[in-house]
Amino acid sequence: MRVITVAQPGGPEELRLTTTPIPEPGPGEVRLAVAAAGLNRADLLQRRGFYPPPPGASDILGLEVSGWVDALGPGVTAPVLGEPVVALLTGGGYAEFAVVPAVQCAPVPRGVGLTEAAAIMETAATVVSNFDSIRVRPGETILIHGGTGGIGSFAIPYAKYLGLTVMTTVGRAAKAAHARAAGADVVVDYHEDWAAAVRAATGGRGVDAILDIIGAKYLEANVGLLAHGGRLVVIGLQGGRKATLDLNQLLTKAATITATSLRLRPVAEKAAIVRAVVDRVWPLFESGAIPLPPITTFPLADARAAHELLESGEARGKVLLSVNQPSGR
């Protein structure tokens, strides 16, 4: 099968289109003929050598795909052969075939094309699970960093649907309109003093919750913006791993900091998250209450160009690799 490999840790130029044997599904697993694979920031980190796959996982990039069930492992009765699905992977998505636990597959939402469906599982699973972990409630104010990326493009409208006031950071003024169209109430440019802008917009109170993809670089400012009882969840480390924390701020605010990784969760937890996404999010896509994110698609062989776009910060919404076209089935 055709697959994208990483010659050595480094930039997008290290991505190679090669061939490897088609994998076989084990007990409880299915093999998918991949229609499309979604790109995520974690893929960029893994390509650079900073985010190795967990033990036993495929070292091929790719944490979400859409496709057709091509083979069943021992003990699997659902999904069935030939069924179109989307799947949450621990790795292996940049390939013509991928193996995944059957419980991490979900039906494609009605009205969503199979290729486009590759854009929604990882972001929806990330946002739903982390909103649950920080217990967001209607009427609260949330700050979502990176409002026009894959996570932000879903997190903003989902937070609005849940009844929150949404603030977000974006990299350029031209992206502010996109974030506002997605439902953001307050949009600030992170090249400026975004923390002061958020503080001013809340009248000095701060925010109840923060969804952060940056990590160390924003830690001090994020904690400073938390209101009493505020909750910060860190889901990415684009701005580094280590920072200084003033514990007294947490004490006086009765605030909480959480850090999570969807990829590293055990299969049972991922299965529960996938079920929650199907129950809560799929109806929103099907009804149009939440639109699909903007999508940019590249052929599998152009993975380098796809990584360059995602890494540039110019991408809006999701970037996909098209592998096997639905029209060919």
Stockholm file with secondary structure:
# STOCKHOLM 1.0

chainA/1-329         MRVITVAQPGGPEELRLTTTPIPEPGPGEVRLAVAAAGLNRADLLQRRGFYPPPPGASDILGLEVSGWVDALGPGVTAPVLGEPVVALLTGGGYAEFAVVPAVQCAPVPRGVGLTEAAAIMETAATVVSNFDSIRVRPGETILIHGGTGGIGSFAIPYAKYLGLTVMTTVGRAAKAAHARAAGADVVVDYHEDWAAAVRAATGGRGVDAILDIIGAKYLEANVGLLAHGGRLVVIGLQGGRKATLDLNQLLTKAATITATSLRLRPVAEKAAIVRAVVDRVWPLFESGAIPLPPITTFPLADARAAHELLESGEARGKVLLSVNQPSGR
#=GR chainA/1-329 SS CEEEEESSSSSGGGEEEEECCCCCCCTTEEEEEEEEEECCHHHHHHHHTSSCCCTTSCCSSCSEEEEEEEEECTTCCSSCTTCEEEEECSSCCSBSEEEEEGGGEEECCTTCCHHHHTTTHHHHHHHHHHHHHTTCCTTCEEEEESTTSHHHHHHHHHHHHTTCEEEEEESSHHHHHHHHHHTCSEEEETTSCHHHHHHHHTTTCCEEEEEESSCHHHHHHHHHHEEEEEEEEECCCTTCSCCCCCHHHHHHHTCEEEECCSTTSCHHHHHHHHHHHHHHTHHHHHHTSSCCCCEEEEEGGGHHHHHHHHHHTCCCSEEEEECSCGGGC
#=GC SS_cons         CEEEEESSSSSGGGEEEEECCCCCCCTTEEEEEEEEEECCHHHHHHHHTSSCCCTTSCCSSCSEEEEEEEEECTTCCSSCTTCEEEEECSSCCSBSEEEEEGGGEEECCTTCCHHHHTTTHHHHHHHHHHHHHTTCCTTCEEEEESTTSHHHHHHHHHHHHTTCEEEEEESSHHHHHHHHHHTCSEEEETTSCHHHHHHHHTTTCCEEEEEESSCHHHHHHHHHHEEEEEEEEECCCTTCSCCCCCHHHHHHHTCEEEECCSTTSCHHHHHHHHHHHHHHTHHHHHHTSSCCCCEEEEEGGGHHHHHHHHHHTCCCSEEEEECSCGGGC
//
